[in-house]
Amino acid sequence: MNRFLLKQSLILPLGAMLVPMLMGFTISGYSSLSQQLSELELLHHPAAQATRIAAIVCGASIILFSLALMQRGLRQYLFTSFSALIFGASMVSNGIFVMGSPLHGLYGIGFFVVLVPAFFAAEFTPTAHSTTVRTISMAIAVYNLLYIWLMITRLDPMGFHGLTQRISIFFWFGWYSFASYALLHSTNAASATEPGTAHSLSTQPRLS
């Protein structure tokens, strides 16, 4: 069950958000360069419903990722799983409530996107590649914070809001693919070093 929850988050968070991103390029009068994805929800176009569904699917996938961490050890991944749960819920609300409603993003609680990779870097189980995983996670956390700061201060370049958001989407949601892969890899590595594994391998008949 745990592996299934992680495998779905290899694809769904980023994959779901790519759908409205690609649809935006096909809509006349809509600019993927200057307009954000949430603005698609306000159009009288099939892309409006597709965008809302994509946000819900993405959020639900992140919530399942949170549950996977809880299954692996709530105490170990307490802060990562809690922050991922909150961010996932905010993404679901992005699909249920359209842009302009304070419930779109649950009053800005989606800012927890910054904390998820940061907490993961602190809580990730040491493995042979743990330093790389932690460094990348911390770098993405810094990028996420920088992007949010640019939005809040309105320093996000005028006329390029859509472009900067789309670039950030690859970091925001692509990280879940990266983290899920790291967790699955650590599980495989742990299984290979379980007591008795080395013995069973050493007793295999030689070919030469």
Buried (B, 14 or more C-beta within 10 A) or exposed (E): EBBEBBBBBBEBBBBBBBBBBEBBEEBEEBBBEBBBBBBBBEBEBEBBBBBBBBBBBBBBBBBBBBBBBBBBEEEBBBBBBBBBBBBBBBBBBBBBBBBEEEEBBBEEEBBBBBBBBBBBBEBBBEBEEBEEBBEBBBBBBEBBBEBBEBBEEEEBEEEEBBBBBBEBBBBBBBBBBBBBBBBBBBBEEEEEEEEEEEEEEEEEEEEE
